[in-house]
Each structure stands twice: as structure tokens, then as C-alpha cells.
């Protein structure tokens, strides 16, 4: 007879049966990949909404303003008004988040914004572009009365990288 005990033969046959009954692993792999792709698609759709993008911009601006110590100034309130108007415009026209960001591109142009007056003129230009003439008129009035040497505006300009 063999030197292998009978109990070991039973364990090996039970292990072999369990391995054979588990089947192929490929359906699980394909299912996992499909789940990751679906989660990525729905995550991208959620993050590409105008309201999500505007909220992220507001959080980033508030964090930068708190860092500078000028979180409750008039320029921040005006920028918030512009962001609200852009959000309304984007939702009404069913724009995606990336299309909405193109509207804000002039605010990121360092060559265009050399002073606080330039910032207000740029905000006026954006407001006219989206059709908010009341807000554009408000920014036009503020652009002529703003002083670029004020502490509040210097903080905003520093945050903008000017």
C-alpha cells in the first residue's frame, strides 16, 4: 500500500472539487472593469455640471481669500455675483462645465488683467457676453471708482496672480 494516509486523500479530493466548482474568474474581471468604467462615466457627468464647477471655484476663492485675510471684501462679493450669473446662464442654456469654464477664461488671462480696473472691465465683458446687462453696468460703474492700491484689491490681485 501507499504511505499516504487516508485523511490526506480526502482533503486533497475535497480541495480539488472546490477548485473545479469555482469556475472561471473572467466574468468577475470583466464585471469589475465594467463597474469601474460606469462609475467613472457617472462621476465625470456629475463633475462636469456647471453648479459643481461653480461650487469648486467658490471654495477655492474663499480659501485663497481667507489665506490673504480679505474674505469679506467687495471684490469677492462682485465675483460671486458674476459666478451666480454665469451659473444661471449655463443652466438655462444647458452648457457643460467645460463650456462654462470657457466663459471664465478672460479672468485667467494675466496679460489682460494688470490692475483692479482691468479686472472689473473683464468681469463687465463676461457679464455682457452672457447677456446680463444690469450686472455689466454695475461692474462698469465700479471699474471707474476702484483703486488698485487698496488692501482689498491687492489681495484679490495677488490671488489672481497679477
C-alpha positions in Angstrom: 0.0 0.0 0.0 0.9 3.7 -0.2 2.4 5.7 2.6 -0.2 8.5 2.2 -2.8 8.4 5.0 -6.5 8.1 4.1 -7.3 11.5 5.7 -4.9 13.3 3.4 -6.5 11.8 0.3 -9.9 13.0 1.4 -8.6 16.6 2.0 -7.0 16.6 -1.5 -10.1 15.4 -3.2 -12.3 18.0 -1.4 -9.9 20.8 -2.3 -9.9 19.7 -5.9 -13.7 19.6 -6.0 -13.8 23.2 -4.6 -11.3 24.5 -7.2 -13.2 22.9 -10.0 -16.6 24.3 -8.9 -15.4 27.9 -8.6 -15.4 28.2 -12.4 -13.6 30.8 -14.5 -12.6 34.1 -13.0 -13.0 36.1 -16.2 -16.7 37.1 -15.7 -15.7 38.7 -12.4 -12.8 40.6 -14.1 -15.0 41.8 -16.9 -17.7 42.8 -14.4 -15.3 44.7 -12.3 -13.9 46.6 -15.3 -17.5 47.4 -16.4 -18.3 48.7 -12.9 -15.2 50.9 -12.8 -16.0 52.3 -16.3 -19.6 53.0 -15.3 -18.6 54.7 -12.1 -16.0 56.8 -14.0 -18.6 57.9 -16.5 -21.2 58.9 -14.0 -18.5 60.6 -11.9 -17.4 62.6 -14.9 -21.0 63.6 -15.7 -21.5 64.8 -12.1 -18.3 66.8 -12.0 -19.0 68.4 -15.4 -22.1 70.2 -14.3 -22.0 74.0 -14.1 -23.2 74.0 -10.5 -20.4 71.6 -9.3 -17.7 73.6 -11.1 -19.0 76.9 -9.7 -19.1 75.5 -6.2 -15.5 74.3 -6.6 -14.4 77.8 -7.8 -16.2 79.4 -4.9 -14.5 77.1 -2.4 -11.1 77.7 -3.9 -11.6 81.5 -3.9 -12.9 81.6 -0.4 -9.9 79.5 0.8 -7.5 81.9 -1.0 -9.2 85.0 0.4 -9.1 83.6 3.9 -5.4 82.9 3.5 -5.0 86.6 2.5 -7.3 87.8 5.3 -9.7 89.6 2.9 -12.6 87.2 2.7 -15.4 89.7 3.1 -14.5 92.4 0.6 -16.5 94.0 -2.2 -14.5 92.3 -5.0 -15.3 88.9 -3.6 -18.9 89.7 -3.5 -18.8 91.0 -7.1 -17.0 87.9 -8.3 -19.7 85.8 -6.5 -22.4 87.8 -8.3 -20.7 87.1 -11.6 -20.3 83.4 -10.8 -24.0 83.2 -9.9 -25.0 84.9 -13.2 -22.8 82.5 -15.2 -24.2 79.5 -13.4 -27.8 80.7 -14.2 -26.8 81.3 -17.8 -25.1 77.9 -18.1 -28.1 76.0 -16.6 -30.6 77.9 -18.9 -28.6 77.2 -22.0 -27.7 73.6 -20.9 -23.9 74.2 -21.1 -21.5 71.7 -19.7 -18.9 72.6 -17.0 -16.1 72.7 -19.6 -18.1 75.0 -21.8 -18.9 77.3 -18.9 -15.2 77.5 -18.0 -14.5 79.0 -21.4 -16.7 81.9 -20.3 -14.4 82.5 -17.3 -11.2 82.3 -19.4 -10.7 86.1 -19.6 -10.4 86.2 -15.8 -7.3 83.9 -16.0 -5.5 86.0 -18.7 -2.6 87.7 -16.9 -1.9 89.9 -19.9 -5.4 91.3 -19.9 -5.6 92.0 -16.1 -2.9 94.4 -15.0 -4.9 96.3 -12.4 -8.2 96.1 -10.4 -9.8 98.3 -13.0 -8.9 95.7 -15.7 -10.4 93.0 -13.5 -13.7 94.9 -13.3 -13.7 95.6 -17.0 -13.1 91.9 -17.7 -16.0 91.0 -15.4 -18.1 93.5 -17.3 -17.1 91.9 -20.6 -18.1 88.5 -19.3 -21.4 89.8 -18.0 -22.2 91.3 -21.4 -21.2 88.1 -23.1 -23.8 86.1 -21.2 -26.4 88.8 -21.6 -26.6 90.2 -18.0 -26.6 93.9 -18.9 -27.6 95.0 -15.4 -24.5 93.3 -13.9 -22.3 94.7 -16.7 -23.5 98.2 -15.9 -22.8 97.6 -12.2 -19.2 96.5 -13.0 -18.7 99.4 -15.3 -19.5 101.8 -12.5 -17.2 100.1 -10.1 -14.4 99.9 -12.6 -14.1 103.7 -12.8 -14.2 104.1 -9.0 -11.9 101.3 -7.9 -8.4 102.0 -6.5 -5.8 99.4 -7.3 -3.7 100.4 -4.3 -6.3 99.3 -1.7 -5.5 96.4 0.5 -8.6 94.6 -0.5 -7.9 94.8 -4.2 -4.2 93.9 -3.8 -5.2 90.7 -2.0 -7.6 89.8 -4.9 -5.0 90.7 -7.5 -2.4 88.6 -5.6 -4.7 85.7 -5.6 -5.3 86.1 -9.3 -1.5 86.1 -9.8 -1.2 89.6 -11.0 
